[in-house]
Amino acid sequence: MDLNAIGINTNFSTVDWCIVIGYLIAVVALGVYIRRYVSNVTDFMVAGRGLKTFLAVATMIGTELGLVTVMYSAQKGFTGGFAAFHIAFAAAIVTLVVGLTGFIVVPLRRMEVMTIPEFYEKRFGRGVRILGGTILAFSGILNMGMFLKAGSLFVMGITGLTQDMHLKVVMTVLLAMVLLYTTLGGMVSVVVLDYVQFVIISFSLLATSLLSIRYLGWDTIVSTVSSLKGEAGFNPFHEEGFGVSYVVWMFFLGLVSCAVWQTSVIRACSAKDTATVKRIYTWASIGFLIRFLLPYFFGICAFVYIARHEALRAIFIPEGGQADPQVTLMAMPVFLSQLLPAGLIGIVCAGMLAAFMSTHDSYLLCWSSVLTQDVVAPWFKKGLSSKSRLLLTRIFIVGIGIFILVWGLWYPLGQDLWDYMAISGAIYFSGAIGLLVFGLYWRRASKVGAYAALICGFLSIFGLTPVQTWLGFLLNPIKLYFGFSREIPIEEVTEKTVLVHPVPIGQLTDKTVLVYETIGSEIIGLTVIGLVVVLMVIGSLVFPDRDKSSKK
């Protein structure tokens, strides 16, 4: 997609490049400097468990408010309109409840675990820890596999770079910088840099929001969404929009993102005490609300701007169909490239790319720590020294970085980035919800039930659109039985369309044809969670643990 060919030129200038490069160099230098404060594996992974309330809140939101968050949220705002705001409110409400009650996170902090699979071992045994750690790492690494693609599309949209080689070089250099200061500084580095980037990105988002309203006008924004999307652009329960099942799915994801997902839970594990944990989540609920609302609003503004620009509209909002998810991901950065003046666009871009690094450092550290602590270390009866654990963690960081570089460039997205991340994460958290909730609050939860729940969670992988395409020979009969099919005009049939009754395109004579629909990720996710609960309960009742001392 060459935007220059249709007369779209970015405001990104040489001055902006200098701002971005200078800031990123300063960030990496600070991360390397912080290395002197890392003396053991506890410092490296959980910052010595010395985080106090507001620093922990800032670093939690700093991690969750990364460039990837901004990109997938803006994409949801672009495709869903104001109705997408329900995701933000769901996250805020659930996080507030967790903060007030201490649900899941307080017991974990009280047990002084560094990772969730460590809890698995204390509650269910070493085998459950190894399996749970393996699934957690697989799901988490797969979940962040699209991070580099999202970052590259942001760079493409805001700077006007159009050649793939330029993007590969930029993203490889950026990843190398993340690997450098993460492997050297660990969690102490992550906490300090997240705080700095939290401040910068907050001002960037606020400034961009005000400029967007001033440039487009609030009345224009609302009226454009209303005319093009109708009620579905405002009501999340509307059948042509998100729908009831999607809203319910978002409340589950709100719980997962704050109390089950390892990169958030590690903040609770790093907190000074359990009272601090509660305060962290209570205050963070506000941040979780804002971190979604503002990017959604950017996506809505991008939709309004593009809808009023004929050349861009043909690319991003084509008549009679939907643009490819990879294209809609670029809508927000393209809008920013036209909205922000030179100088300010460099500051915003630096903040966004720094936020990109902030997310990567936390996720790389998180999954490498899980592999070290929960997959490799349990195999050594005599244990691993702190020095060996540090070395292993740093090796895994580099290995994961190489994987996500390759995966991000190879995997066809096929769905909104947020839905990809939700369902890839569900491979882990569907089972984890069962183990955490029942393991913490039900004395009869057993090892067999835990194994069954973890393995069942793997079924969430069928929520990935490309997987449904690849395994169509297995899923299509199920889709047909449960009514996941619809009729479409013959004009909309392409070579990639999967017909219920296969006929060569040239031989189609009817005005409409019956095609298979993709099963929504929310349907897959909710179904798997239901199965996890059933298997956890049945497995625990039918096969109770013999060793009663393993139960609380």
C-alpha positions as CSV (number, residue, x, y, z in Angstrom):
1,M,0.0,0.0,0.0
2,D,1.8,3.1,-1.3
3,L,0.1,6.1,0.3
4,N,2.4,8.5,-1.6
5,A,0.8,7.4,-4.8
6,I,-2.6,8.7,-3.7
7,G,-1.2,12.0,-2.5
8,I,-0.9,11.2,1.2
9,N,2.4,12.5,2.7
10,T,3.4,12.2,6.3
11,N,4.3,15.2,8.5
12,F,7.2,13.1,9.9
13,S,10.4,15.0,9.3
14,T,14.2,14.8,10.0
15,V,13.7,16.6,13.3
16,D,11.3,13.9,14.3
17,W,13.7,11.2,13.5
18,C,16.3,12.9,15.7
19,I,13.8,13.0,18.6
20,V,13.0,9.4,18.3
21,I,16.5,8.1,17.9
22,G,17.8,10.3,20.7
23,Y,15.1,9.2,23.1
24,L,15.5,5.5,22.4
25,I,19.3,5.7,22.9
26,A,18.7,7.5,26.3
27,V,16.2,4.8,27.3
28,V,18.6,1.9,26.6
29,A,21.5,3.7,28.3
30,L,19.4,4.1,31.4
31,G,18.4,0.4,31.3
32,V,22.1,-0.6,31.1
33,Y,23.0,1.7,33.9
34,I,20.4,0.1,36.2
35,R,22.2,-3.2,35.8
36,R,24.3,-2.4,38.9
37,Y,21.2,-2.8,41.1
38,V,20.7,-6.5,40.1
39,S,22.4,-8.9,42.5
40,N,20.2,-12.0,42.4
41,V,17.4,-13.8,40.6
42,T,14.7,-12.2,42.9
43,D,16.0,-8.7,42.0
44,F,16.0,-9.7,38.3
45,M,12.5,-11.2,38.2
46,V,10.4,-9.4,40.9
47,A,12.6,-6.3,41.7
48,G,13.3,-7.7,45.2
49,R,9.6,-7.5,46.1
50,G,10.0,-3.9,47.0
51,L,7.4,-2.1,44.9
52,K,5.2,0.4,46.6
53,T,1.7,1.4,45.5
54,F,2.1,4.2,43.0
55,L,5.3,3.0,41.4
56,A,3.7,-0.5,40.9
57,V,0.6,1.2,39.5
58,A,2.7,3.2,37.0
59,T,4.7,0.2,35.9
60,M,1.6,-2.1,35.6
61,I,-0.2,0.5,33.4
62,G,3.1,1.3,31.6
63,T,3.4,-2.3,30.5
64,E,-0.3,-2.7,29.6
65,L,-0.3,0.7,27.8
66,G,2.2,-0.3,25.2
67,L,2.2,0.4,21.5
68,V,0.5,-2.9,20.8
69,T,-2.3,-2.0,23.2
70,V,-2.7,1.4,21.4
71,M,-2.7,-0.4,18.0
72,Y,-5.3,-3.1,18.8
73,S,-7.5,-0.8,20.7
74,A,-7.5,1.8,17.9
75,Q,-8.3,-1.0,15.5
76,K,-11.3,-1.9,17.6
77,G,-12.4,1.7,17.8
78,F,-12.0,1.9,14.0
79,T,-14.1,-1.2,13.3
80,G,-16.6,-1.0,16.3
81,G,-17.1,2.7,16.9
82,F,-18.1,4.0,20.3
83,A,-19.5,0.6,21.2
84,A,-15.9,-0.6,21.7
85,F,-15.8,1.5,24.9
86,H,-17.6,-1.4,26.7
87,I,-14.3,-3.3,26.7
88,A,-12.6,-0.5,28.7
89,F,-15.5,-0.3,31.3
90,A,-15.4,-4.1,31.7
91,A,-11.7,-4.1,32.4
92,A,-12.0,-1.2,34.9
93,I,-15.0,-2.7,36.8
94,V,-13.3,-6.1,37.1
95,T,-10.0,-4.6,38.2
96,L,-11.7,-2.5,40.8
97,V,-13.5,-5.6,42.2
98,V,-10.2,-7.4,42.4
99,G,-8.6,-4.5,44.2
100,L,-11.4,-4.2,46.7
101,T,-11.6,-8.0,47.4
102,G,-8.0,-9.1,46.7
103,F,-9.5,-11.9,44.6
104,I,-6.8,-14.3,43.4
105,V,-3.9,-11.8,43.7
106,V,-3.7,-11.4,47.5
107,P,-3.5,-15.2,48.2
108,L,-0.8,-15.4,45.5
109,R,1.2,-12.6,47.1
110,R,0.8,-14.1,50.5
111,M,2.3,-17.4,49.2
112,E,5.3,-15.4,47.9
113,V,5.3,-17.1,44.5
114,M,7.2,-15.5,41.6
115,T,5.1,-17.1,38.9
116,I,1.6,-18.7,38.7
117,P,3.0,-22.2,37.8
118,E,4.9,-22.0,41.1
119,F,1.5,-21.9,42.8
120,Y,0.5,-24.9,40.7
121,E,3.3,-26.9,42.3
122,K,2.5,-25.8,45.9
123,R,-1.1,-26.7,45.4
124,F,-1.1,-29.6,42.9
125,G,2.4,-30.9,42.5
126,R,5.5,-30.6,40.3
127,G,4.0,-32.3,37.3
128,V,1.2,-29.7,37.1
129,R,3.7,-26.9,37.5
130,I,5.8,-28.2,34.5
131,L,2.7,-28.7,32.3
132,G,1.2,-25.4,33.4
133,G,4.5,-23.5,32.9
134,T,4.9,-25.0,29.4
135,I,1.4,-24.1,28.4
136,L,1.7,-20.6,29.9
137,A,5.0,-20.0,28.1
138,F,3.6,-21.3,24.7
139,S,0.5,-19.2,25.0
140,G,2.3,-16.1,26.1
141,I,5.0,-16.3,23.4
142,L,2.3,-17.0,20.8
143,N,0.3,-14.1,22.2
144,M,3.2,-11.6,21.7
145,G,4.0,-13.0,18.3
146,M,2.1,-10.2,16.6
147,F,3.9,-7.4,18.6
148,L,6.5,-6.8,16.0
149,K,4.0,-6.8,13.1
150,A,1.9,-4.2,15.0
151,G,5.0,-2.1,15.7
152,S,6.1,-2.3,12.1
153,L,2.7,-1.2,10.8
154,F,2.8,1.7,13.2
155,V,6.2,2.8,11.8
156,M,4.9,2.4,8.3
157,G,1.8,4.5,8.8
158,I,3.3,7.3,10.8
159,T,6.7,7.7,9.0
160,G,5.6,7.0,5.4
161,L,8.1,4.2,4.9
162,T,6.7,1.8,2.4
163,Q,9.4,-0.8,1.6
164,D,9.4,-4.0,3.6
165,M,13.2,-4.0,4.0
166,H,13.1,-0.7,5.8
167,L,10.5,-2.0,8.2
168,K,12.4,-5.2,8.9
169,V,15.6,-3.3,9.7
170,V,13.8,-0.8,12.0
171,M,12.0,-3.4,13.9
172,T,15.0,-5.7,14.2
173,V,17.1,-2.8,15.6
174,L,14.3,-1.9,18.0
175,L,14.0,-5.5,19.2
176,A,17.8,-5.6,19.7
177,M,17.6,-2.6,21.9
178,V,14.9,-4.2,24.0
179,L,16.9,-7.4,24.4
180,L,19.9,-5.4,25.4
181,Y,18.5,-3.6,28.4
182,T,16.1,-6.4,29.4
183,T,18.8,-9.1,29.6
184,L,21.1,-6.7,31.5
185,G,18.7,-5.0,33.9
186,G,15.8,-7.4,34.5
187,M,12.8,-6.4,36.5
188,V,14.5,-3.4,38.1
189,S,15.2,-2.0,34.7
190,V,11.6,-2.7,33.6
191,V,10.1,-1.0,36.6
192,V,12.2,2.2,36.2
193,L,11.8,2.5,32.5
194,D,8.0,1.7,32.6
195,Y,7.6,4.6,35.0
196,V,9.4,7.0,32.7
197,Q,7.5,5.8,29.7
198,F,4.2,5.9,31.6
199,V,4.6,9.6,32.1
200,I,5.6,10.3,28.5
201,I,2.9,8.2,26.9
202,S,0.3,9.7,29.2
203,F,1.0,13.3,28.0
204,S,1.2,12.1,24.4
205,L,-2.2,10.4,24.5
206,L,-3.8,13.4,26.2
207,A,-2.3,15.9,23.6
208,T,-3.4,13.7,20.7
209,S,-6.9,13.4,22.0
210,L,-7.3,17.2,22.3
211,L,-5.9,17.8,18.9
212,S,-8.2,15.2,17.4
213,I,-11.3,16.8,18.8
214,R,-10.1,20.2,17.7
215,Y,-9.3,19.1,14.2
216,L,-12.4,17.0,13.5
217,G,-15.0,18.5,15.9
218,W,-17.1,16.4,18.3
219,D,-20.3,16.8,16.4
220,T,-18.7,15.6,13.2
221,I,-17.2,12.6,15.0
222,V,-20.5,11.5,16.5
223,S,-22.6,12.1,13.4
224,T,-20.2,10.3,11.1
225,V,-20.2,7.2,13.3
226,S,-23.9,7.4,13.5
227,S,-24.4,7.7,9.7
228,L,-22.0,4.9,8.7
229,K,-22.4,2.4,11.6
230,G,-25.8,3.1,12.9
231,E,-26.9,1.9,16.3
232,A,-24.1,-0.8,16.2
233,G,-21.6,2.0,16.5
234,F,-22.9,2.9,19.9
235,N,-24.6,-0.1,21.4
236,P,-22.3,-3.1,22.1
237,F,-25.2,-5.5,22.5
238,H,-26.5,-4.8,19.0
239,E,-26.6,-7.9,16.9
240,E,-24.8,-6.2,14.0
241,G,-22.0,-5.1,16.3
242,F,-20.3,-6.9,19.1
243,G,-23.3,-8.8,20.6
244,V,-24.1,-10.1,24.1
245,S,-21.6,-13.0,24.0
246,Y,-18.8,-10.7,23.1
247,V,-19.6,-8.4,26.0
248,V,-19.6,-11.4,28.5
249,W,-16.3,-12.5,27.0
250,M,-14.8,-9.1,27.7
251,F,-15.6,-9.3,31.4
252,F,-13.7,-12.6,31.5
253,L,-10.8,-10.9,29.7
254,G,-11.0,-8.1,32.2
255,L,-10.4,-10.6,35.0
256,V,-7.7,-12.3,33.1
257,S,-5.8,-9.1,32.2
258,C,-5.5,-8.0,35.8
259,A,-5.5,-11.1,38.0
260,V,-4.6,-14.1,35.8
261,W,-2.2,-12.9,33.1
262,Q,1.4,-13.4,34.3
263,T,2.7,-10.0,33.3
264,S,0.1,-8.3,35.5
265,V,0.3,-10.8,38.4
266,I,4.1,-10.4,38.5
267,R,3.4,-6.8,39.8
268,A,1.4,-8.2,42.6
269,C,4.2,-10.6,43.4
270,S,6.6,-7.7,43.4
271,A,4.5,-5.6,45.8
272,K,5.7,-4.8,49.3
273,D,2.8,-6.5,51.1
274,T,-0.8,-7.7,50.6
275,A,-2.3,-4.3,51.6
276,T,-0.2,-2.7,48.8
277,V,-1.5,-5.3,46.4
278,K,-5.1,-4.2,47.0
279,R,-4.2,-0.5,46.7
280,I,-2.4,-1.2,43.4
281,Y,-5.4,-2.8,41.8
282,T,-7.9,-0.3,43.2
283,W,-5.9,2.6,41.7
284,A,-5.0,0.7,38.6
285,S,-8.7,0.3,37.7
286,I,-8.7,3.9,36.6
287,G,-5.6,3.4,34.5
288,F,-7.1,0.2,32.9
289,L,-10.1,2.3,31.9
290,I,-8.1,5.2,30.4
291,R,-5.6,2.9,28.6
292,F,-8.4,1.5,26.5
293,L,-10.7,4.6,26.1
294,L,-8.1,6.9,24.6
295,P,-6.8,4.5,21.9
296,Y,-10.4,3.5,21.1
297,F,-11.1,7.2,20.6
298,F,-8.0,7.5,18.3
299,G,-9.4,4.7,16.2
300,I,-12.8,6.4,16.0
301,C,-11.2,9.6,14.9
302,A,-9.2,7.7,12.3
303,F,-12.4,6.2,11.0
304,V,-14.1,9.7,10.8
305,Y,-11.0,11.2,9.0
306,I,-10.7,8.4,6.5
307,A,-14.4,8.3,5.8
308,R,-14.2,11.9,4.7
309,H,-11.2,11.3,2.5
310,E,-12.2,9.6,-0.7
311,A,-8.8,8.0,-1.6
312,L,-8.2,6.6,1.9
313,R,-11.8,5.5,2.2
314,A,-11.4,3.2,-0.8
315,I,-8.5,1.5,1.0
316,F,-9.7,1.3,4.6
317,I,-13.5,1.3,4.2
318,P,-14.2,-0.4,0.9
319,E,-17.8,-0.6,-0.5
320,G,-19.5,-3.9,0.0
321,G,-16.9,-5.5,2.2
322,Q,-14.3,-5.2,5.0
323,A,-10.7,-4.3,4.7
324,D,-8.0,-6.8,5.7
325,P,-7.2,-6.6,9.5
326,Q,-3.6,-5.7,8.6
327,V,-4.9,-2.7,6.7
328,T,-7.2,-1.5,9.5
329,L,-4.3,-1.7,11.9
330,M,-2.6,1.0,10.0
331,A,-5.6,3.4,10.1
332,M,-4.6,5.1,13.4
333,P,-1.0,5.8,12.6
334,V,-1.9,7.1,9.1
335,F,-4.4,9.5,10.8
336,L,-1.7,10.6,13.3
337,S,0.7,11.3,10.4
338,Q,-1.8,13.8,9.0
339,L,-2.9,15.3,12.3
340,L,0.2,15.9,14.3
341,P,2.7,18.7,13.3
342,A,6.4,18.2,12.9
343,G,8.1,18.1,16.3
344,L,5.1,16.9,18.2
345,I,4.8,13.8,15.9
346,G,8.4,12.9,16.8
347,I,7.6,13.2,20.6
348,V,4.4,11.1,20.2
349,C,6.2,8.5,18.0
350,A,9.1,8.3,20.6
351,G,6.6,7.8,23.3
352,M,4.8,5.1,21.4
353,L,8.0,3.3,20.4
354,A,9.2,3.5,24.0
355,A,5.9,2.0,25.1
356,F,6.5,-0.7,22.5
357,M,9.8,-1.4,24.2
358,S,8.1,-1.3,27.6
359,T,5.7,-4.0,26.7
360,H,8.4,-6.2,25.1
361,D,10.7,-5.9,28.1
362,S,8.1,-7.0,30.5
363,Y,6.7,-9.8,28.3
364,L,10.2,-11.1,27.4
365,L,11.2,-11.1,31.1
366,C,7.9,-12.8,32.1
367,W,8.0,-15.7,29.7
368,S,11.7,-16.3,30.0
369,S,11.3,-16.4,33.8
370,V,8.4,-18.9,33.5
371,L,10.6,-21.2,31.2
372,T,13.5,-21.0,33.7
373,Q,11.5,-21.2,36.9
374,D,8.7,-23.5,36.0
375,V,9.8,-25.7,33.0
376,V,13.6,-26.2,33.4
377,A,14.4,-25.7,37.1
378,P,11.9,-28.3,38.4
379,W,13.8,-31.1,36.6
380,F,16.9,-30.5,38.7
381,K,16.4,-32.2,42.1
382,K,19.3,-30.3,43.6
383,G,18.0,-27.0,42.2
384,L,19.7,-24.4,40.0
385,S,22.0,-21.7,41.4
386,S,20.9,-18.1,41.1
387,K,23.7,-17.5,38.6
388,S,22.5,-20.4,36.4
389,R,18.9,-19.2,36.5
390,L,20.0,-15.7,35.5
391,L,22.0,-17.1,32.5
392,L,19.1,-19.4,31.4
393,T,16.6,-16.5,31.7
394,R,18.8,-14.3,29.5
395,I,19.2,-17.0,26.9
396,F,15.5,-17.6,26.8
397,I,14.9,-13.8,26.3
398,V,17.1,-13.8,23.2
399,G,15.5,-17.0,21.9
400,I,11.9,-15.7,22.4
401,G,12.9,-12.4,20.7
402,I,14.1,-14.3,17.6
403,F,10.9,-16.4,17.5
404,I,8.5,-13.4,17.6
405,L,10.5,-11.7,14.9
406,V,10.0,-14.7,12.6
407,W,6.4,-15.4,13.6
408,G,5.3,-11.8,13.3
409,L,6.4,-11.7,9.7
410,W,5.1,-15.1,8.7
411,Y,1.7,-15.6,10.4
412,P,-1.4,-14.3,8.5
413,L,-3.5,-12.3,11.1
414,G,-6.9,-13.0,9.7
415,Q,-8.8,-11.2,12.5
416,D,-8.6,-8.1,14.6
417,L,-5.4,-8.0,16.6
418,W,-7.3,-7.8,19.9
419,D,-9.2,-11.0,19.1
420,Y,-6.0,-12.8,18.2
421,M,-4.4,-11.8,21.4
422,A,-7.5,-12.7,23.5
423,I,-7.8,-16.2,22.0
424,S,-4.1,-17.0,21.9
425,G,-4.0,-16.0,25.6
426,A,-7.0,-18.2,26.3
427,I,-4.8,-21.3,25.5
428,Y,-3.3,-20.6,28.9
429,F,-5.8,-18.6,30.9
430,S,-8.9,-20.8,30.3
431,G,-7.2,-23.6,32.3
432,A,-5.5,-21.2,34.6
433,I,-8.8,-19.7,35.8
434,G,-9.9,-23.1,36.8
435,L,-6.7,-23.9,38.7
436,L,-6.4,-20.5,40.4
437,V,-10.1,-20.1,41.5
438,F,-10.7,-23.8,42.5
439,G,-7.1,-24.2,43.8
440,L,-7.4,-21.2,46.0
441,Y,-11.0,-21.4,47.1
442,W,-12.0,-25.0,46.9
443,R,-10.3,-27.6,49.2
444,R,-11.4,-30.6,47.1
445,A,-9.7,-29.4,43.9
446,S,-7.4,-32.3,42.9
447,K,-4.4,-32.9,40.7
448,V,-6.4,-34.9,38.1
449,G,-8.9,-32.0,37.8
450,A,-5.9,-29.6,37.3
451,Y,-4.4,-31.7,34.5
452,A,-7.8,-32.0,32.8
453,A,-8.4,-28.2,33.0
454,L,-5.0,-27.3,31.6
455,I,-5.3,-29.7,28.7
456,C,-8.8,-28.5,27.9
457,G,-7.7,-24.9,27.8
458,F,-5.6,-25.8,24.7
459,L,-8.8,-26.1,22.7
460,S,-8.9,-22.3,22.6
461,I,-6.5,-22.5,19.7
462,F,-9.5,-23.2,17.5
463,G,-10.5,-19.6,18.0
464,L,-7.7,-18.4,15.7
465,T,-9.1,-17.7,12.2
466,P,-6.2,-19.2,10.3
467,V,-6.4,-22.4,12.4
468,Q,-10.1,-22.7,11.5
469,T,-9.1,-22.4,7.9
470,W,-6.3,-24.9,8.1
471,L,-8.5,-27.5,10.0
472,G,-11.6,-26.8,8.0
473,F,-12.0,-30.5,7.2
474,L,-12.6,-31.1,10.9
475,L,-14.5,-28.0,11.8
476,N,-16.8,-27.5,8.8
477,P,-19.2,-30.4,9.7
478,I,-19.4,-28.9,13.2
479,K,-20.1,-25.4,11.8
480,L,-22.8,-26.7,9.6
481,Y,-24.5,-28.6,12.5
482,F,-24.5,-25.6,14.8
483,G,-25.6,-23.2,12.1
484,F,-22.3,-21.3,11.5
485,S,-23.2,-20.7,7.8
486,R,-24.9,-18.0,5.8
487,E,-25.9,-17.1,2.3
488,I,-23.9,-14.4,0.4
489,P,-24.4,-12.8,-3.0
490,I,-22.5,-14.6,-5.7
491,E,-20.7,-11.3,-6.5
492,E,-18.9,-11.6,-3.1
493,V,-17.5,-15.1,-3.8
494,T,-13.7,-15.2,-4.2
495,E,-11.1,-18.0,-4.6
496,K,-10.7,-18.0,-0.8
497,T,-14.4,-18.4,-0.1
498,V,-15.3,-21.8,1.4
499,L,-18.6,-23.0,0.0
500,V,-20.8,-25.5,1.9
501,H,-21.5,-27.2,-1.5
502,P,-18.2,-26.9,-3.4
503,V,-18.7,-25.8,-7.0
504,P,-16.1,-24.1,-9.3
505,I,-16.7,-20.3,-9.4
506,G,-17.3,-20.4,-13.1
507,Q,-20.2,-22.9,-12.7
508,L,-22.1,-21.0,-10.1
509,T,-25.6,-20.1,-11.4
510,D,-27.6,-19.1,-8.3
511,K,-27.8,-15.5,-7.1
512,T,-26.6,-16.5,-3.7
513,V,-24.4,-19.3,-2.2
514,L,-24.1,-20.9,1.2
515,V,-20.7,-20.4,2.9
516,Y,-19.2,-21.4,6.2
517,E,-18.8,-18.6,8.8
518,T,-15.9,-18.3,11.1
519,I,-16.8,-19.2,14.7
520,G,-16.3,-16.1,16.8
521,S,-13.4,-16.1,19.2
522,E,-15.8,-15.2,22.0
523,I,-17.9,-18.3,21.3
524,I,-14.8,-20.5,21.4
525,G,-13.4,-18.8,24.5
526,L,-16.6,-19.0,26.6
527,T,-17.3,-22.6,25.5
528,V,-13.8,-23.7,26.6
529,I,-14.0,-21.9,29.9
530,G,-17.3,-23.7,30.6
531,L,-15.7,-27.1,29.7
532,V,-12.7,-26.3,32.0
533,V,-15.0,-25.7,35.0
534,V,-16.9,-28.9,34.3
535,L,-13.7,-31.0,33.9
536,M,-12.1,-29.4,37.0
537,V,-15.1,-30.3,39.2
538,I,-15.7,-33.8,37.8
539,G,-12.0,-34.6,37.8
540,S,-11.6,-33.5,41.4
541,L,-14.7,-35.3,42.6
542,V,-14.0,-38.6,40.8
543,F,-10.3,-38.6,41.3
544,P,-9.6,-36.8,44.7
545,D,-6.0,-36.4,45.9
546,R,-4.9,-39.1,48.3
547,D,-2.5,-36.9,50.1
548,K,-4.9,-34.7,52.1
549,S,-2.0,-32.5,53.3
550,S,-1.6,-31.1,49.8
551,K,-5.0,-29.4,50.3
552,K,-5.7,-26.2,52.2
